[in-house]
């Protein structure tokens, strides 16, 4: 009975949120007349990418996250440096390791051939991330569309300021996502995106070696700590290219990540702290035991992240090429 009540409450909340989203200029049928086949074009275009590069779902999801963190989901991360005195968000150290930007441009060309100047790069990026989650075994997420692309030059300084560092803790994480309308449960769920992909050694060196020699890393299982230190030595000259998997099922979108961090197998600081912090630990345990609950909360958080700060109606524009602001 309790589980049924929870599901009903989720349905009601999703209905109310959907109504609110559509009232802000985004819509779940935005391209119904102007480009009804857009979602299928994106899905078909991504098939060869997913079938030849099993790591691409993590890349698309991270690309979306980094774009949406800087002045909203406006495809600003896709813009290249165009002239000598012009900087790109990609110049930010926080965007180290970002991949698949060029794939969004390819998808844009496919869409343009069918629906010229109708679909924004921002929407294409969101749809690619949505498909990435689904192809990796996660939930199929219905996302509202109608975003516009930024028409101003992006700032790497802004990216440096707004993209969370690898050392972020629970308090800052909760504040960042609360600013995007997320609950604590949704905030813990969106961090569950760490179930996919890798972490470069450079992003965990501080955590591994911040204490005195021989001091145990808080929240980390002893054997796992040894493993990480062997793979990411403090004096390594290649810490920006060496990496470790986020969890054993790094290619699958599942809830094993939460079980791992409870057992002290979290790679990043935020993962370990979520399992210990009283504000988040109960949710971590709930998601570890209930995959469907994680999927529901992640879907809701994904939509909130993808709509936060979105440009709509007459704001911004629709780029002809995703990497160029004209």
Number of C-alpha atoms within 10 A of each C-alpha: 5 7 9 9 10 12 13 12 12 16 13 12 13 16 12 11 15 18 14 13 20 16 10 13 16 22 19 15 14 17 17 11 8 13 18 13 14 22 17 11 17 21 17 11 19 21 12 10 15 16 11 9 9 16 19 22 28 24 21 25 22 22 24 25 21 22 24 25 23 23 19 23 29 32 32 29 27 26 20 20 18 13 7 6 6 11 18 19 25 21 16 17 14 19 19 11 14 14 14 16 20 12 16 25 19 17 22 27 16 16 25 18 9 13 17 14 16 17 25 25 30 32 25 24 29 30 23 25 25 26 24 25 23 16 21 20 12 22 20 14 19 14 22 21 26 23 32 24 26 26 17 11 18 24 19 20 14 14 24 17 13 16 19 16 12 16 13 14 18 21 13 12 17 20 15 17 21 14 10 19 15 22 17 16 21 24 25 30 27 21 17 22 22 25 23 27 23 19 21 19 24 19 19 23 19 14 15 24 16 11 12 7 7 7 10 15 16 16 20 22 16 13 10 14 20 14 11 17 15 10 15 22 16 16 8 13 10 13 18 14 11 15 18 17 16 23 23 12 15 21 21 22 25 25 24 19 27 32 19 20 26 22 14 22 22 26 26 21 22 20 27 24 23 27 26 18 14 10 16 18 18 15 22 27 16 15 25 20 15 12 15 14 21 26 22 19 20 24 24 22 24 25 20 19 22 29 25 18 17 25 23 18 12 7 13 16 21 20 22 19 19 27 20 15 21 10
